[in-house]
Amino acid sequence: MTPEQFEHWLTVGANWSAKYRKEIEKYPVRSSAAPGDTLAALPDMPPLEGEDFAKIFADFERIVPPGLTHWQHPRFFAYFPGNSSMPSVLAEQLTAAIGGVCMLWQTSPVATEMEIRVLDWLKQMCGLPRSWQAVIQDSASSATLAAVITMRERALEWQGMKHGLAGQPALRIYCTRYNHSSVDKAVRLAGIGNANQVTVSTDDNGAMSADALRNSIVKDRAKGFLPAGVIAVIGGTTTGYSDKLRPIGKVAEQENLYLHVDAAWAGTAMVCPEHRELIDGLELADSYVFNPHKWMGVNFDCSAHFLKDASSLVRTMSATPDYLSTTHASDVTDFCNWSIPLGRRFRALKLWFVIRSYGITGLQRIIRNHIDWAQQAAKLLAGFPEFELLIEPQLSLFVFRHRPPNLTSANQLNKHNNRLLEAINLDGYMYLTPTVIDDTYALRMQVGHVDCERKHVLDSIERIKQIADKLVDT
């Protein structure tokens, strides 16, 4: 492709992108493709010779949109949002054109220093401890894995990465049943093993019990285990529940355990001061992560990983072969030593574009609207006699089920709500995902798309009722 052709196809791609975002509501939110549809549209063998790009782009338009679940649809209420605001899209286009691998300061000084600055902005915006240090990871999953490995090494006085885990005492990691599945994976991948992942009991609001945590630690020490760390959650994925950081932090501090806080989704809400009670006691933690790529309008991947003292993480993650040595090493930050991958993208640019485009007040307005609309939606839904709220709105997330009077057993209700969810998603008007709470199958709705409006939320509640009524009649 020549520079002139590149310019032409950039324009074509930009026009397609703008039209797609403008007309996105015409698509069903969840893809209606059947298994194998895309495979059938793709040749079995790669082309021997290069093809004309006009043909490639035509195939893109023919094959790709039908196989997409449209995450940027304003009625995407499933999972958590994967927001991609327009300023962030522009930043990603520029980042792709630059094509930098920003592993060291010297491989692109602007990438490192902009990352330092925009993360400092986030600390100010969210009321986080100003003395903390930070790095952009690809996801909260990676940040949690890095935290768990750091817990392991700190507990073993860095002998695990030197000699391996054989012969070392069995480590223990403490969390609740409301932790994200990435915690389970991190404990497994760190070599600690899920059998050593201790599930601490919770109170009626889903928060970890500090007394139960302390008791578990004391019992484990008496049995010869080596407690290593605690993972708390703010805004749990399935329920939106949050742990109380101050009592947990005091236990972790007294027991000399590393405390990591996973606020992947809910952390963005801290831009609004009225929600910062959720992170009261954060100064007692060792690390904290949230994803601007969920609720702040920043493209995936962009996860903000904050640390009280980065030295333990850097000691655990550093690898400095001769080919990575630099003349400015003592004067700069090389973020490749703060994360698992060596290669790093220029992620700070999209965060810089988004914060500058919306400003603090613009982001606050979006978050407050989402929370307000979720509360209105939950109230509207609860007003219908056959619907029941299982979890009141936690920020912008709530959980509900349909309970028609002719269905009385738990098994019947679970099957009915499973059918309801599938009917809602096949309808294409919106997209929801399920959760299971104490063996109760339920529907989970989370308002969080940057372009969502009040009508998208409340009209969806009316549509849910219509679909449920029709399902009961059939």
C-alpha positions as CSV (number, residue, x, y, z in Angstrom):
1,M,0.0,0.0,0.0
2,T,1.4,3.3,-1.0
3,P,1.2,6.5,1.1
4,E,-1.4,7.8,-1.3
5,Q,-3.5,4.7,-1.0
6,F,-3.1,4.7,2.8
7,E,-4.5,8.2,2.9
8,H,-7.5,7.2,0.8
9,W,-8.3,4.1,2.9
10,L,-7.8,6.1,6.1
11,T,-10.6,8.4,4.8
12,V,-12.8,5.5,3.8
13,G,-12.3,3.8,7.2
14,A,-12.9,7.1,9.1
15,N,-16.2,7.6,7.1
16,W,-17.3,4.0,7.8
17,S,-16.5,4.5,11.5
18,A,-18.4,7.7,11.8
19,K,-21.4,6.2,10.0
20,Y,-21.3,3.1,12.1
21,R,-21.4,5.1,15.3
22,K,-24.1,7.4,14.0
23,E,-26.3,4.5,13.0
24,I,-25.4,1.9,15.6
25,E,-28.9,1.7,17.0
26,K,-30.2,0.0,13.8
27,Y,-28.2,-3.1,14.8
28,P,-29.3,-5.8,17.3
29,V,-27.2,-5.3,20.3
30,R,-26.1,-8.9,20.6
31,S,-25.0,-10.6,17.3
32,S,-27.6,-12.9,15.9
33,A,-24.9,-14.9,14.1
34,A,-25.1,-18.7,14.5
35,P,-22.0,-20.8,15.4
36,G,-19.9,-21.3,12.3
37,D,-21.4,-18.4,10.2
38,T,-18.2,-16.4,10.1
39,L,-16.0,-19.4,9.5
40,A,-18.2,-20.3,6.5
41,A,-17.6,-16.8,5.1
42,L,-13.9,-17.1,5.4
43,P,-11.8,-19.1,2.9
44,D,-10.1,-22.2,4.2
45,M,-6.7,-21.1,2.7
46,P,-4.9,-17.8,2.8
47,P,-4.4,-15.9,-0.5
48,L,-1.1,-16.7,-2.4
49,E,-0.8,-13.2,-3.8
50,G,-1.9,-10.0,-2.2
51,E,-5.4,-8.9,-2.9
52,D,-6.8,-5.5,-3.9
53,F,-7.8,-3.5,-0.8
54,A,-11.1,-2.6,-2.2
55,K,-12.0,-6.3,-2.2
56,I,-10.7,-6.6,1.4
57,F,-12.8,-3.7,2.6
58,A,-15.9,-4.9,0.8
59,D,-15.5,-8.3,2.6
60,F,-15.0,-6.4,5.9
61,E,-18.4,-4.7,5.4
62,R,-20.1,-8.0,4.3
63,I,-18.6,-10.3,7.0
64,V,-17.8,-8.3,10.1
65,P,-20.9,-6.3,11.2
66,P,-23.2,-9.3,11.3
67,G,-20.8,-11.1,13.6
68,L,-20.4,-8.3,16.0
69,T,-22.0,-7.7,19.4
70,H,-22.2,-4.0,19.4
71,W,-20.5,-2.9,22.6
72,Q,-20.9,0.8,21.7
73,H,-24.7,0.5,21.5
74,P,-26.4,2.8,24.0
75,R,-28.6,-0.2,25.1
76,F,-25.6,-2.4,25.9
77,F,-26.4,-3.2,29.6
78,A,-24.5,-6.5,29.8
79,Y,-21.2,-7.3,31.7
80,F,-19.6,-3.9,32.2
81,P,-19.3,-1.5,29.4
82,G,-16.2,-1.5,27.1
83,N,-16.5,2.2,26.4
84,S,-14.9,3.7,23.3
85,S,-15.7,7.4,23.2
86,M,-15.0,9.3,20.0
87,P,-12.0,11.2,21.4
88,S,-10.5,7.8,22.5
89,V,-11.1,6.3,19.0
90,L,-9.1,9.2,17.5
91,A,-6.3,8.6,19.9
92,E,-6.3,4.9,19.1
93,Q,-6.0,5.7,15.4
94,L,-3.0,7.9,16.0
95,T,-1.5,5.3,18.3
96,A,-1.8,2.7,15.6
97,A,-0.3,5.0,13.0
98,I,2.6,5.7,15.3
99,G,3.1,2.0,16.1
100,G,5.5,2.6,19.0
101,V,6.6,-0.1,21.4
102,C,6.9,2.0,24.5
103,M,8.7,-0.4,26.9
104,L,11.4,1.9,28.0
105,W,11.6,5.6,28.5
106,Q,14.1,5.9,25.6
107,T,11.9,4.0,23.2
108,S,9.4,6.9,23.4
109,P,9.9,9.4,26.2
110,V,6.6,11.1,25.6
111,A,4.7,7.8,26.2
112,T,6.3,7.3,29.6
113,E,6.1,10.9,30.8
114,M,2.5,11.3,29.6
115,E,1.6,8.1,31.4
116,I,3.1,9.6,34.6
117,R,1.2,12.8,34.2
118,V,-2.3,11.4,33.3
119,L,-2.2,8.9,36.1
120,D,-1.4,11.8,38.5
121,W,-4.5,13.5,37.1
122,L,-6.5,10.4,37.9
123,K,-5.3,10.5,41.5
124,Q,-6.4,14.1,41.8
125,M,-9.7,13.4,40.0
126,C,-10.6,10.3,42.2
127,G,-9.3,11.5,45.6
128,L,-6.6,8.8,45.7
129,P,-3.5,9.2,47.9
130,R,-1.2,11.7,46.1
131,S,2.0,10.0,47.2
132,W,1.1,6.8,45.5
133,Q,2.7,5.7,42.2
134,A,0.9,4.3,39.2
135,V,1.3,2.4,35.9
136,I,-1.1,1.6,33.1
137,Q,-1.7,-2.1,32.7
138,D,-3.7,-3.8,29.9
139,S,-6.4,-5.0,32.2
140,A,-7.4,-5.3,35.9
141,S,-6.7,-9.1,35.4
142,S,-3.0,-8.4,34.7
143,A,-2.8,-5.9,37.6
144,T,-4.3,-8.5,40.0
145,L,-2.0,-11.2,38.7
146,A,1.0,-8.8,39.3
147,A,-0.4,-8.1,42.8
148,V,-0.7,-11.7,43.7
149,I,2.8,-12.6,42.5
150,T,4.1,-9.6,44.5
151,M,2.2,-10.9,47.6
152,R,3.8,-14.3,47.0
153,E,7.3,-12.9,46.7
154,R,7.0,-10.5,49.6
155,A,5.7,-13.2,51.9
156,L,8.6,-15.5,50.7
157,E,11.1,-12.7,51.0
158,W,11.7,-13.0,47.2
159,Q,12.9,-16.6,47.4
160,G,10.1,-18.0,45.3
161,M,11.2,-16.4,42.1
162,K,14.8,-17.4,42.9
163,H,14.4,-21.0,44.0
164,G,10.8,-21.8,42.9
165,L,7.9,-22.8,45.2
166,A,9.0,-26.3,45.9
167,G,9.9,-26.7,49.6
168,Q,8.3,-23.3,50.4
169,P,5.5,-23.0,53.0
170,A,2.0,-23.1,51.5
171,L,0.7,-19.6,51.0
172,R,-2.8,-18.3,51.7
173,I,-4.7,-15.6,49.8
174,Y,-8.0,-14.2,51.3
175,C,-11.0,-12.9,49.4
176,T,-14.8,-13.3,49.3
177,R,-17.1,-15.2,47.0
178,Y,-17.8,-11.9,45.3
179,N,-14.3,-11.5,43.9
180,H,-13.9,-11.4,40.1
181,S,-12.8,-14.6,38.4
182,S,-9.5,-13.0,37.5
183,V,-8.6,-13.4,41.2
184,D,-9.1,-17.2,40.9
185,K,-7.0,-17.2,37.8
186,A,-4.3,-15.1,39.3
187,V,-4.0,-17.4,42.4
188,R,-3.7,-20.4,40.1
189,L,-1.2,-18.8,37.7
190,A,1.0,-17.6,40.5
191,G,1.5,-21.2,41.6
192,I,-0.3,-20.7,44.9
193,G,-3.2,-22.9,43.9
194,N,-6.9,-22.4,44.3
195,A,-7.0,-24.8,47.3
196,N,-5.1,-22.1,49.1
197,Q,-7.6,-19.4,48.2
198,V,-9.6,-18.8,51.4
199,T,-13.2,-17.5,51.0
200,V,-13.9,-15.2,53.9
201,S,-17.5,-14.8,55.0
202,T,-19.5,-11.6,54.3
203,D,-22.1,-9.5,56.0
204,D,-25.6,-8.9,54.8
205,N,-24.4,-6.3,52.4
206,G,-21.8,-8.6,50.8
207,A,-18.8,-7.0,52.5
208,M,-16.0,-9.1,53.8
209,S,-16.1,-9.6,57.6
210,A,-12.9,-8.2,59.2
211,D,-13.4,-10.5,62.2
212,A,-13.8,-13.6,59.9
213,L,-10.7,-12.5,58.0
214,R,-8.6,-12.2,61.2
215,N,-9.9,-15.6,62.5
216,S,-9.0,-17.3,59.1
217,I,-5.5,-15.8,59.3
218,V,-5.0,-16.9,62.9
219,K,-6.2,-20.5,62.2
220,D,-4.0,-20.7,59.1
221,R,-0.9,-19.7,60.9
222,A,-1.6,-22.3,63.6
223,K,-1.8,-24.9,60.8
224,G,1.5,-24.0,59.4
225,F,0.3,-22.0,56.4
226,L,1.9,-18.7,55.4
227,P,-0.8,-15.9,54.9
228,A,0.4,-13.7,52.0
229,G,-2.3,-11.3,51.0
230,V,-5.9,-10.1,50.9
231,I,-7.9,-9.1,47.9
232,A,-10.8,-6.7,48.5
233,V,-13.4,-5.7,45.9
234,I,-15.2,-2.4,45.2
235,G,-18.2,-2.9,43.0
236,G,-18.2,-6.7,42.5
237,T,-19.0,-8.0,39.0
238,T,-22.0,-10.1,39.8
239,T,-23.6,-8.0,42.5
240,G,-22.0,-4.6,42.7
241,Y,-21.2,-5.2,46.4
242,S,-18.2,-3.5,48.0
243,D,-15.9,-4.5,50.9
244,K,-15.2,-2.0,53.7
245,L,-11.6,-1.2,53.3
246,R,-10.8,0.4,56.6
247,P,-11.5,-2.6,58.9
248,I,-10.0,-5.0,56.4
249,G,-7.0,-2.8,55.9
250,K,-6.4,-2.7,59.7
251,V,-6.4,-6.5,59.8
252,A,-4.0,-6.7,56.9
253,E,-1.7,-4.1,58.4
254,Q,-1.6,-5.8,61.8
255,E,-1.0,-9.2,60.2
256,N,1.6,-7.8,57.7
257,L,-0.4,-9.0,54.7
258,Y,-0.4,-7.3,51.3
259,L,-3.8,-5.8,50.5
260,H,-4.9,-5.4,46.9
261,V,-8.2,-3.6,46.0
262,D,-10.0,-4.5,42.8
263,A,-12.3,-1.6,41.7
264,A,-12.2,-2.4,38.0
265,W,-15.6,-1.0,37.2
266,A,-16.6,1.1,40.2
267,G,-13.4,3.0,40.5
268,T,-14.4,5.5,37.9
269,A,-17.3,6.6,40.1
270,M,-14.7,8.1,42.5
271,V,-14.5,11.0,40.1
272,C,-17.7,12.0,41.9
273,P,-16.8,12.9,45.5
274,E,-20.1,11.7,46.9
275,H,-19.1,8.1,46.2
276,R,-15.6,8.1,47.8
277,E,-16.9,6.6,51.0
278,L,-16.6,3.4,49.1
279,I,-12.8,3.7,49.2
280,D,-12.6,5.0,52.8
281,G,-9.4,3.4,54.2
282,L,-7.7,3.0,50.8
283,E,-4.5,4.4,52.3
284,L,-4.2,1.2,54.3
285,A,-4.0,-0.9,51.0
286,D,-0.9,-1.7,49.1
287,S,-2.3,-1.5,45.6
288,Y,-5.6,-0.5,43.8
289,V,-6.8,-0.9,40.3
290,F,-9.6,0.4,38.2
291,N,-10.3,0.4,34.5
292,P,-10.9,3.7,32.6
293,H,-11.8,1.4,29.7
294,K,-15.0,0.4,31.5
295,W,-16.8,3.6,32.6
296,M,-14.6,6.5,31.6
297,G,-15.0,6.4,27.9
298,V,-11.5,5.1,27.2
299,N,-10.9,2.3,24.7
300,F,-9.9,-1.1,25.9
301,D,-7.1,-1.6,27.0
302,C,-6.4,0.9,29.8
303,S,-6.2,-0.2,33.4
304,A,-4.9,2.2,36.1
305,H,-2.8,0.3,38.7
306,F,-1.9,2.4,41.7
307,L,0.7,1.4,44.4
308,K,1.5,2.8,47.8
309,D,5.1,1.8,47.2
310,A,6.1,0.4,43.8
311,S,9.4,-1.0,44.9
312,S,7.9,-4.5,45.7
313,L,6.2,-4.7,42.4
314,V,9.3,-3.5,40.5
315,R,11.5,-6.0,42.4
316,T,9.2,-8.8,41.4
317,M,8.7,-7.8,37.8
318,S,12.1,-6.4,36.8
319,A,14.2,-8.1,34.1
320,T,17.1,-6.1,32.8
321,P,19.2,-8.0,30.2
322,D,22.0,-6.1,28.5
323,Y,19.9,-5.2,25.4
324,L,17.5,-3.2,27.7
325,S,20.2,-1.2,29.4
326,T,19.9,2.6,28.9
327,T,22.1,5.6,29.7
328,H,19.3,7.3,31.6
329,A,18.1,4.4,33.7
330,S,18.7,6.1,37.0
331,D,16.9,9.2,36.0
332,V,13.7,7.8,34.4
333,T,10.9,5.3,34.8
334,D,11.0,2.2,32.6
335,F,7.4,0.9,32.9
336,C,8.3,-2.5,31.4
337,N,9.6,-3.3,34.9
338,W,6.2,-2.7,36.4
339,S,4.2,-5.3,34.5
340,I,4.3,-8.8,33.1
341,P,4.8,-8.0,29.4
342,L,7.9,-6.3,28.1
343,G,6.2,-4.6,25.2
344,R,3.9,-1.8,25.9
345,R,1.5,0.3,23.8
346,F,1.1,4.1,24.0
347,R,-2.0,3.8,26.2
348,A,-1.6,7.2,27.9
349,L,-2.6,9.1,24.7
350,K,-6.2,8.0,24.7
351,L,-6.6,8.7,28.4
352,W,-5.1,12.2,27.8
353,F,-7.6,12.8,24.9
354,V,-10.6,11.7,26.9
355,I,-9.8,13.6,30.1
356,R,-9.1,16.8,28.2
357,S,-12.2,16.3,26.0
358,Y,-14.8,15.7,28.8
359,G,-13.1,17.4,31.7
360,I,-13.8,16.4,35.3
361,T,-17.3,18.0,35.2
362,G,-18.2,16.2,32.0
363,L,-17.2,12.8,33.3
364,Q,-19.0,13.5,36.6
365,R,-22.2,14.3,34.6
366,I,-22.0,11.1,32.7
367,I,-21.5,9.0,35.9
368,R,-24.2,10.7,37.9
369,N,-26.7,10.3,35.0
370,H,-26.0,6.6,34.7
371,I,-26.5,6.1,38.5
372,D,-29.6,8.2,38.5
373,W,-31.1,6.4,35.5
374,A,-30.3,3.0,37.0
375,Q,-32.1,4.0,40.1
376,Q,-35.1,5.1,38.1
377,A,-35.1,2.0,36.0
378,A,-34.9,-0.3,39.1
379,K,-37.8,1.6,40.7
380,L,-39.9,1.4,37.5
381,L,-39.2,-2.4,37.3
382,A,-40.0,-3.0,40.9
383,G,-43.3,-1.2,40.4
384,F,-44.5,-4.1,38.1
385,P,-46.2,-6.7,40.3
386,E,-44.4,-9.8,38.8
387,F,-40.9,-8.4,39.0
388,E,-38.6,-8.5,42.0
389,L,-35.4,-6.6,42.8
390,L,-32.9,-9.0,44.2
391,I,-30.2,-6.4,44.6
392,E,-31.0,-2.7,44.8
393,P,-28.9,-0.4,42.6
394,Q,-25.2,-0.5,43.5
395,L,-24.1,2.6,41.7
396,S,-25.5,1.8,38.2
397,L,-25.9,-1.9,38.6
398,F,-29.0,-3.8,39.8
399,V,-30.2,-7.4,39.8
400,F,-33.8,-8.6,39.3
401,R,-36.0,-11.5,38.2
402,H,-39.4,-12.1,36.9
403,R,-41.7,-14.0,39.2
404,P,-45.1,-14.9,37.6
405,P,-47.6,-16.3,40.1
406,N,-48.1,-19.6,38.4
407,L,-44.4,-20.5,39.0
408,T,-43.7,-21.5,42.5
409,S,-40.6,-23.7,42.7
410,A,-37.1,-22.4,42.6
411,N,-36.3,-24.6,39.7
412,Q,-39.2,-23.4,37.7
413,L,-38.3,-19.8,38.3
414,N,-34.7,-20.3,37.4
415,K,-35.7,-21.9,34.1
416,H,-38.2,-19.2,33.4
417,N,-35.8,-16.4,34.0
418,N,-33.2,-18.1,31.8
419,R,-35.8,-18.2,29.0
420,L,-36.6,-14.6,29.6
421,L,-33.0,-13.5,29.3
422,E,-32.6,-15.4,26.1
423,A,-35.8,-13.9,24.7
424,I,-34.6,-10.4,25.7
425,N,-31.3,-10.9,23.9
426,L,-32.8,-12.5,20.8
427,D,-35.1,-9.5,20.5
428,G,-32.0,-7.4,19.9
429,Y,-33.3,-4.2,21.5
430,M,-30.9,-4.5,24.4
431,Y,-28.3,-6.9,25.8
432,L,-28.4,-8.2,29.4
433,T,-26.3,-10.9,31.2
434,P,-27.3,-13.3,34.0
435,T,-26.0,-13.9,37.5
436,V,-26.7,-16.5,40.1
437,I,-27.1,-15.5,43.7
438,D,-27.5,-18.2,46.3
439,D,-28.7,-20.6,43.6
440,T,-31.2,-18.0,42.3
441,Y,-30.9,-17.3,38.6
442,A,-31.3,-13.6,37.9
443,L,-30.9,-10.9,35.3
444,R,-28.3,-8.3,35.8
445,M,-28.5,-4.8,34.3
446,Q,-25.7,-2.2,34.4
447,V,-26.0,1.3,32.9
448,G,-22.7,2.6,31.8
449,H,-22.3,3.4,28.1
450,V,-20.9,6.9,27.5
451,D,-23.5,7.7,24.8
452,C,-26.4,6.2,26.7
453,E,-29.4,8.5,27.3
454,R,-32.3,8.3,29.8
455,K,-34.7,7.1,27.2
456,H,-32.5,4.2,26.3
457,V,-32.7,3.0,29.9
458,L,-36.3,3.5,30.7
459,D,-37.6,2.4,27.4
460,S,-35.7,-0.8,27.9
461,I,-37.5,-1.5,31.1
462,E,-40.9,-1.2,29.3
463,R,-39.5,-3.6,26.7
464,I,-38.5,-6.1,29.3
465,K,-42.0,-6.1,30.7
466,Q,-43.5,-6.6,27.2
467,I,-41.2,-9.5,26.5
468,A,-42.0,-11.1,29.9
469,D,-45.7,-10.7,29.5
470,K,-45.5,-12.4,26.1
471,L,-43.4,-15.2,27.4
472,V,-46.0,-15.9,30.2
473,D,-48.8,-16.0,27.6
474,T,-47.1,-18.6,25.4
